[in-house]
Amino acid sequence: MRKTNFAILAILLIFGTTLLFSQDPGYFGTSLHKTREGKRTWYKKENGGFENITNIPVENVNCLKCHPGTKADGTPIDPATYTPDCYDCHNFAQGTTVPDDICLKCHGRQRNEKTLYSGVDVHYAKGFKCMTCHTKKEMHGDGNSYQSWLDPGATEVKCENCHAQLTSNTAHNIHSAKVHCTACHAKTVISCYNCHFESELQAKIKRPYGVIRDFILLVRRMPEGKVYSGTIMSITYQGKSFVTIAPYRSHVIMPKSSARQCSECHNNANVQTYNQTGKIYVVKWDTAQNKLINTKGVIPVPPDWQTSLEFDFVDYTGRVDSATDPTRWVFLKSGTDLRQELSQYVAPLTSEQMAKLSMAVSVKDAVKLIPSEFKLLQNYPNPFNPTTTIEFHLPKETNVTLKIYNSIGAEVKTLISSVKYGAGIHKVNFDASDLPSGIYIYKLITPEFSDSKKMVLLK
């Protein structure tokens, strides 16, 4: 009887394992690797994409059939009939494990990161592979359709999977609630710049001017709104230029001892240039050297980035069906004909964030920015019409609720509803345009503290 039970159990385990394995890649049809939906999302006319310049549907360009030339086992790919499948990545004769060099055949930015910064990245130094962090769900899909890897649920990899408990220090205490790890710990983002779309269309050749690096954009990743590392993608066609900004998770992560210092963001050279001129040149044509030069360091993306960030472009005058001749790039223009901001994924920094970046801050100064106790301050101005500012201090990261009540205690507005805020001094603007004159009460609530104060609206 016992042997029979064990036999049945073994059969169930084998069947269950087989079923699980068969279901895992069974979602591949909805995966981003199969659908290439991220390319469509970026390119589509209705999303403000590059199609507005080309007027060519994405199905008629090479992007959706992009491939590395061969299957994983070396079998040549016929571009005319190619469609993504399991054999792009898997050489099943050698098992189901996919080596990094297969991943990097398609993921060129990551290949450049590994080539240029393998001695810098803390994860490469520890021997990490692509699948150390990424999951099978991300590769095979989960049955849901995603427009981009930036969609909630599309990816599972995140810093917190390993770094669940952050070290208590000044930087973490101030920034952790509003700034993502990448903004401080990513050394650089990398991007191919100024792709020549005629080469792509006519000869199916990817021909960027070159790689720009040693810089990082600061953007807000939406919908959560945290400050995140960002990058750009740029392309030209028939004399017209295009730029899009996007969040980007760099794979060049610095050790703790080399994390970005306060002065590398706060009041840095790029922030000062913006404050003085209203402009930041991201990529500029150097007439003396006859080449494009990208600005280094941390580049904030201001609220007016559509006009304040400057870009120069070049055109390729050589044969589009042959290898790139570096001497055939010529200056094309300053400025862009179209800029894209996919608001569901990215937003520029706010005016308040730019103001904070404009302040010179050192670690010593930052310590002073952490209050020693919870405090709710009197609003200012008071009386007010119709806007006022409410300031509160937090000595630690905690969940915050801030509500407005009328004089008889009825709630009229919720300004903050159980949102996690980092340690520091916080200010919230209250607009009472839709409320009548009178006395109001604002109340701050955290798990550790609550307080309320009166304010007067005079219209």
C-alpha positions as CSV (number, residue, x, y, z in Angstrom):
1,M,0.0,0.0,0.0
2,R,2.8,2.4,0.9
3,K,4.7,1.6,-2.3
4,T,1.5,2.3,-4.3
5,N,1.0,5.7,-2.6
6,F,4.6,6.6,-3.3
7,A,4.2,5.6,-7.0
8,I,1.0,7.7,-7.3
9,L,2.7,10.6,-5.7
10,A,5.7,10.4,-8.0
11,I,3.4,10.3,-11.0
12,L,1.5,13.4,-9.8
13,L,4.8,15.2,-9.2
14,I,6.1,14.4,-12.6
15,F,2.8,15.3,-14.3
16,G,2.5,18.5,-12.2
17,T,6.1,19.5,-13.1
18,T,5.6,18.8,-16.8
19,L,2.3,20.8,-16.7
20,L,4.0,23.7,-15.0
21,F,6.8,23.7,-17.5
22,S,4.4,23.5,-20.4
23,Q,2.3,26.4,-19.1
24,D,5.3,28.6,-18.5
25,P,6.4,29.2,-22.1
26,G,2.7,28.8,-23.1
27,Y,2.2,32.5,-22.5
28,F,4.9,33.5,-25.0
29,G,2.4,34.7,-27.5
30,T,1.5,37.6,-25.2
31,S,5.1,38.4,-24.1
32,L,6.9,41.6,-25.1
33,H,9.6,39.4,-26.7
34,K,7.0,38.0,-29.1
35,T,4.7,41.0,-29.7
36,R,7.4,43.7,-29.8
37,E,4.6,45.9,-28.5
38,G,7.1,48.3,-26.8
39,K,8.3,49.3,-30.3
40,R,4.7,49.9,-31.5
41,T,3.9,52.0,-28.4
42,W,6.9,54.3,-28.9
43,Y,6.5,54.6,-32.7
44,K,2.7,55.0,-33.0
45,K,1.3,58.3,-34.3
46,E,-1.4,58.5,-31.6
47,N,1.3,58.3,-28.9
48,G,3.2,61.3,-30.3
49,G,5.7,58.9,-31.8
50,F,8.1,58.9,-34.8
51,E,5.4,57.8,-37.2
52,N,4.3,61.5,-37.1
53,I,7.5,62.3,-39.0
54,T,7.7,59.2,-41.3
55,N,4.0,58.7,-42.0
56,I,5.0,55.0,-42.5
57,P,3.1,52.4,-40.4
58,V,5.3,50.4,-38.0
59,E,4.3,47.2,-39.8
60,N,6.2,48.6,-42.9
61,V,9.5,49.2,-41.1
62,N,12.0,46.7,-39.9
63,C,11.5,47.2,-36.1
64,L,9.0,44.4,-35.6
65,K,11.2,41.9,-37.4
66,C,14.4,42.9,-35.7
67,H,16.6,39.9,-35.1
68,P,20.2,39.0,-34.4
69,G,20.8,37.1,-37.7
70,T,20.6,33.5,-36.4
71,K,18.7,31.4,-34.0
72,A,20.4,30.4,-30.7
73,D,21.7,27.2,-32.3
74,G,23.3,29.2,-35.2
75,T,20.6,28.5,-37.8
76,P,20.3,31.5,-40.2
77,I,17.1,33.5,-40.1
78,D,15.2,34.5,-43.2
79,P,14.2,38.1,-42.7
80,A,11.3,37.8,-45.1
81,T,9.6,35.0,-43.1
82,Y,11.0,35.7,-39.6
83,T,8.7,35.7,-36.6
84,P,9.9,35.6,-32.9
85,D,9.8,32.2,-31.3
86,C,11.5,30.1,-28.5
87,Y,14.4,29.2,-30.7
88,D,15.6,32.8,-30.9
89,C,16.9,32.3,-27.4
90,H,16.9,28.6,-26.6
91,N,19.3,26.0,-28.1
92,F,17.5,23.0,-26.6
93,A,20.2,20.7,-27.6
94,Q,22.2,22.3,-24.8
95,G,19.4,22.5,-22.3
96,T,16.9,25.3,-21.4
97,T,19.4,27.7,-19.9
98,V,20.0,30.9,-22.0
99,P,23.6,32.2,-21.8
100,D,24.1,36.0,-21.5
101,D,25.7,36.3,-24.9
102,I,22.4,35.3,-26.5
103,C,20.5,38.0,-24.5
104,L,23.1,40.6,-25.4
105,K,22.9,39.9,-29.2
106,C,19.6,41.8,-29.1
107,H,20.0,44.0,-26.0
108,G,22.7,46.3,-27.4
109,R,22.6,48.9,-24.6
110,Q,23.2,46.2,-22.0
111,R,26.0,44.8,-24.2
112,N,27.6,48.2,-24.3
113,E,27.2,48.6,-20.5
114,K,28.9,45.3,-19.9
115,T,31.7,46.0,-22.4
116,L,32.4,49.6,-21.2
117,Y,31.7,49.3,-17.5
118,S,32.2,45.6,-16.5
119,G,34.9,46.8,-14.0
120,V,32.5,49.3,-12.4
121,D,29.1,47.5,-12.1
122,V,28.8,45.9,-8.7
123,H,26.6,43.1,-10.0
124,Y,28.9,42.1,-12.9
125,A,31.7,42.1,-10.3
126,K,29.8,39.5,-8.3
127,G,29.3,37.3,-11.3
128,F,25.6,38.1,-11.9
129,K,24.0,36.9,-15.1
130,C,20.9,38.3,-16.8
131,M,18.7,35.7,-15.2
132,T,20.1,36.3,-11.8
133,C,17.6,39.2,-11.6
134,H,15.2,38.7,-14.4
135,T,12.5,36.1,-14.3
136,K,10.9,33.6,-16.6
137,K,7.7,35.5,-16.5
138,E,9.4,38.5,-18.0
139,M,10.8,36.3,-20.8
140,H,7.8,34.1,-21.5
141,G,5.0,36.4,-20.5
142,D,2.2,35.8,-18.1
143,G,-0.9,35.8,-20.3
144,N,-1.5,39.6,-20.0
145,S,-0.8,42.1,-22.8
146,Y,1.6,44.9,-22.0
147,Q,2.4,48.0,-24.0
148,S,5.9,48.4,-22.6
149,W,8.2,46.9,-20.0
150,L,7.4,50.1,-18.0
151,D,3.8,48.9,-17.5
152,P,3.0,47.8,-13.9
153,G,3.4,44.0,-13.8
154,A,5.4,43.7,-17.0
155,T,8.6,43.2,-15.1
156,E,9.4,41.7,-11.7
157,V,13.0,42.7,-11.3
158,K,13.6,45.5,-8.8
159,C,16.3,46.5,-6.4
160,E,14.2,45.7,-3.4
161,N,14.1,42.0,-4.2
162,C,17.6,41.8,-2.8
163,H,17.9,45.0,-0.9
164,A,14.8,44.7,1.2
165,Q,16.3,46.6,4.2
166,L,18.0,49.8,3.4
167,T,20.9,51.0,5.4
168,S,19.9,53.9,7.7
169,N,21.9,56.9,6.5
170,T,21.3,60.5,5.7
171,A,20.7,60.0,2.0
172,H,18.3,57.1,2.4
173,N,16.4,58.8,5.2
174,I,15.8,61.9,3.0
175,H,15.3,60.4,-0.4
176,S,14.0,56.8,-0.1
177,A,10.3,57.8,-0.3
178,K,10.7,60.0,-3.4
179,V,13.9,59.0,-5.2
180,H,14.5,55.6,-6.8
181,C,17.8,53.7,-6.2
182,T,18.9,54.3,-9.8
183,A,19.0,58.1,-9.4
184,C,21.9,57.8,-6.9
185,H,23.5,54.4,-7.6
186,A,23.6,54.3,-11.4
187,K,26.9,55.6,-12.7
188,T,25.6,56.3,-16.2
189,V,22.9,55.6,-18.8
190,I,23.9,54.7,-22.3
191,S,22.1,55.5,-25.5
192,C,22.7,55.2,-29.2
193,Y,22.3,58.7,-30.6
194,N,21.0,60.1,-33.9
195,C,19.9,56.9,-35.6
196,H,19.7,57.3,-39.4
197,F,16.3,56.0,-40.4
198,E,17.0,56.0,-44.1
199,S,19.5,53.3,-43.5
200,E,17.0,51.3,-41.6
201,L,14.3,51.6,-44.2
202,Q,16.4,51.2,-47.4
203,A,19.0,48.7,-46.3
204,K,17.8,47.3,-42.9
205,I,21.0,48.6,-41.3
206,K,21.0,50.2,-37.8
207,R,23.2,53.2,-38.2
208,P,23.4,55.5,-35.2
209,Y,26.0,58.3,-35.1
210,G,27.4,56.8,-32.0
211,V,27.0,56.0,-28.3
212,I,26.5,58.7,-25.7
213,R,27.4,57.9,-22.1
214,D,28.7,59.2,-18.8
215,F,25.4,61.1,-18.2
216,I,22.1,60.4,-16.5
217,L,18.8,62.2,-16.9
218,L,16.6,62.8,-13.8
219,V,13.0,62.2,-14.6
220,R,9.9,61.0,-12.8
221,R,8.7,57.5,-13.5
222,M,5.0,57.4,-13.7
223,P,2.5,56.5,-12.3
224,E,4.4,56.4,-8.9
225,G,6.2,59.6,-9.5
226,K,9.5,58.8,-8.0
227,V,12.6,60.5,-9.4
228,Y,14.3,57.9,-11.6
229,S,17.3,57.6,-13.9
230,G,16.3,58.4,-17.5
231,T,17.7,58.3,-21.0
232,I,16.8,59.6,-24.5
233,M,16.3,58.0,-27.9
234,S,16.9,60.1,-30.9
235,I,16.4,59.6,-34.7
236,T,16.4,61.6,-37.9
237,Y,14.6,61.1,-41.2
238,Q,14.6,63.3,-44.3
239,G,16.1,66.2,-42.5
240,K,13.7,66.0,-39.5
241,S,14.7,65.1,-36.0
242,F,13.0,63.4,-33.1
243,V,13.8,62.9,-29.4
244,T,11.9,60.9,-26.7
245,I,12.7,60.7,-23.0
246,A,12.1,57.6,-20.9
247,P,12.9,56.0,-17.6
248,Y,15.8,53.7,-17.9
249,R,17.2,51.1,-15.4
250,S,20.9,51.2,-16.0
251,H,23.0,48.1,-15.4
252,V,26.1,50.2,-14.3
253,I,25.5,50.2,-10.6
254,M,28.2,51.6,-8.4
255,P,29.3,50.1,-5.1
256,K,27.9,51.7,-1.9
257,S,31.3,53.5,-1.3
258,S,30.9,55.2,-4.7
259,A,27.3,56.3,-4.6
260,R,26.5,59.7,-6.1
261,Q,27.4,62.6,-3.8
262,C,25.0,65.5,-3.0
263,S,26.9,67.9,-5.1
264,E,26.7,65.7,-8.2
265,C,22.9,66.5,-8.3
266,H,22.4,69.6,-6.2
267,N,23.5,72.9,-7.8
268,N,25.7,71.0,-10.2
269,A,27.0,72.6,-13.4
270,N,23.9,71.6,-15.5
271,V,21.5,73.0,-12.9
272,Q,23.4,76.2,-12.7
273,T,23.4,76.5,-16.5
274,Y,19.7,76.0,-16.6
275,N,19.1,78.6,-13.9
276,Q,21.3,81.2,-15.6
277,T,20.3,80.6,-19.2
278,G,17.1,78.6,-19.2
279,K,18.8,76.0,-21.4
280,I,20.8,72.8,-21.1
281,Y,22.6,71.5,-24.2
282,V,22.4,67.7,-24.0
283,V,24.2,67.0,-27.3
284,K,26.1,69.7,-29.2
285,W,27.9,69.8,-32.4
286,D,31.6,70.8,-31.9
287,T,32.7,72.7,-35.0
288,A,36.4,72.5,-34.1
289,Q,36.3,68.7,-33.8
290,N,33.5,68.2,-36.4
291,K,31.6,65.8,-34.1
292,L,28.8,65.6,-31.6
293,I,29.6,65.9,-27.9
294,N,27.2,64.9,-25.2
295,T,27.0,66.7,-21.8
296,K,28.3,64.7,-18.9
297,G,27.0,64.2,-15.4
298,V,23.5,64.5,-14.0
299,I,21.0,66.3,-16.2
300,P,17.7,67.2,-14.7
301,V,14.7,67.2,-17.0
302,P,12.9,70.5,-16.1
303,P,9.1,71.1,-16.5
304,D,9.8,73.1,-19.7
305,W,12.1,70.4,-21.1
306,Q,10.4,70.6,-24.5
307,T,12.1,74.0,-25.0
308,S,14.9,74.1,-22.5
309,L,16.8,70.9,-23.4
310,E,18.9,71.4,-26.5
311,F,20.0,68.8,-29.1
312,D,22.1,69.0,-32.2
313,F,21.8,66.4,-35.1
314,V,23.9,65.1,-38.0
315,D,23.0,63.4,-41.3
316,Y,24.8,60.5,-43.0
317,T,25.8,61.2,-46.5
318,G,27.4,57.9,-47.4
319,R,25.9,54.9,-49.0
320,V,23.0,53.5,-46.9
321,D,23.7,49.9,-48.1
322,S,27.3,49.7,-46.9
323,A,29.3,49.9,-43.7
324,T,29.5,53.3,-41.9
325,D,32.2,55.7,-43.1
326,P,32.8,58.0,-40.1
327,T,33.8,60.9,-42.4
328,R,30.4,61.0,-44.1
329,W,28.5,62.4,-41.1
330,V,27.8,66.1,-41.5
331,F,26.0,68.7,-39.3
332,L,22.3,68.7,-39.9
333,K,20.6,71.1,-37.5
334,S,20.0,72.3,-34.0
335,G,16.7,71.6,-32.4
336,T,14.0,68.9,-32.8
337,D,11.0,68.7,-35.0
338,L,9.1,66.5,-32.6
339,R,9.6,65.5,-28.9
340,Q,7.8,62.7,-27.3
341,E,6.8,62.3,-23.6
342,L,4.8,59.2,-22.9
343,S,3.0,60.6,-19.9
344,Q,1.8,57.2,-18.6
345,Y,5.5,56.3,-18.1
346,V,7.5,59.4,-17.6
347,A,7.2,63.1,-16.6
348,P,9.7,65.9,-16.1
349,L,10.7,67.1,-12.6
350,T,8.4,69.5,-10.9
351,S,9.2,73.2,-10.2
352,E,9.6,72.3,-6.5
353,Q,12.1,69.6,-7.3
354,M,14.1,71.9,-9.6
355,A,14.1,74.4,-6.7
356,K,15.6,71.8,-4.3
357,L,18.2,70.8,-6.9
358,S,19.2,74.5,-7.1
359,M,20.3,74.5,-3.5
360,A,23.9,73.6,-2.7
361,V,23.7,70.7,-0.3
362,S,26.4,68.7,1.4
363,V,26.1,65.6,3.6
364,K,26.7,67.9,6.6
365,D,23.9,70.3,5.4
366,A,21.6,67.3,4.7
367,V,21.7,66.2,8.3
368,K,20.2,69.5,9.3
369,L,17.3,68.9,6.9
370,I,16.2,65.9,9.0
371,P,13.9,67.2,11.8
372,S,14.4,65.9,15.3
373,E,10.6,65.6,16.0
374,F,7.2,65.4,14.3
375,K,5.7,68.9,13.8
376,L,2.8,70.5,12.0
377,L,3.4,74.2,11.4
378,Q,1.0,77.0,11.0
379,N,-0.1,77.5,7.3
380,Y,1.2,80.5,5.5
381,P,-0.1,82.9,4.5
382,N,-2.9,83.0,7.0
383,P,-5.5,84.3,6.4
384,F,-5.3,83.3,2.7
385,N,-7.1,83.6,-0.6
386,P,-7.4,81.1,-2.2
387,T,-4.1,79.2,-1.8
388,T,-1.9,78.5,1.2
389,T,1.0,76.3,2.1
390,I,1.0,73.7,4.9
391,E,4.4,72.5,6.2
392,F,5.1,69.5,8.3
393,H,8.3,67.8,9.6
394,L,9.0,64.1,9.8
395,P,12.0,62.7,11.8
396,K,11.6,59.3,10.0
397,E,9.9,57.7,7.0
398,T,6.3,57.1,7.7
399,N,2.8,57.1,6.2
400,V,1.1,60.5,6.1
401,T,-2.5,61.6,5.9
402,L,-3.5,65.3,5.7
403,K,-7.2,66.3,5.7
404,I,-9.1,69.5,5.7
405,Y,-12.3,70.0,7.8
406,N,-14.8,72.9,8.1
407,S,-15.7,74.6,11.3
408,I,-18.3,72.0,12.3
409,G,-15.9,69.1,11.7
410,A,-17.1,67.9,8.4
411,E,-14.3,66.7,6.1
412,V,-14.1,68.8,2.9
413,K,-10.8,67.7,1.3
414,T,-8.1,65.0,1.6
415,L,-4.7,66.4,0.5
416,I,-2.7,63.3,1.3
417,S,-4.2,59.8,1.9
418,S,-1.8,57.4,3.6
419,V,1.2,58.1,1.4
420,K,4.7,57.2,2.5
421,Y,7.0,60.2,3.0
422,G,10.6,60.2,3.8
423,A,12.2,61.9,6.7
424,G,12.5,65.7,6.1
425,I,10.6,69.0,5.8
426,H,7.6,68.7,3.5
427,K,5.3,71.4,2.1
428,V,1.8,70.9,0.6
429,N,-0.1,73.5,-1.4
430,F,-3.8,73.8,-0.5
431,D,-6.1,75.4,-3.1
432,A,-9.5,76.5,-1.6
433,S,-10.9,78.1,-4.8
434,D,-14.0,75.9,-4.5
435,L,-14.7,76.6,-0.9
436,P,-16.5,79.5,0.8
437,S,-14.9,81.9,3.2
438,G,-14.6,80.7,6.8
439,I,-12.5,78.9,9.4
440,Y,-11.0,75.5,8.5
441,I,-9.0,72.9,10.3
442,Y,-6.2,70.9,8.8
443,K,-5.1,67.7,10.5
444,L,-1.9,65.7,10.0
445,I,-2.1,62.0,10.9
446,T,0.8,59.4,11.0
447,P,1.0,56.1,12.9
448,E,3.2,57.9,15.5
449,F,1.7,61.4,15.6
450,S,-1.3,63.6,14.9
451,D,-1.9,67.3,15.2
452,S,-4.3,69.9,13.9
453,K,-4.4,73.7,13.4
454,K,-6.9,76.4,12.3
455,M,-6.7,78.5,9.2
456,V,-8.9,81.3,7.8
457,L,-10.0,81.6,4.2
458,L,-11.0,85.2,3.3
459,K,-12.5,85.8,-0.1
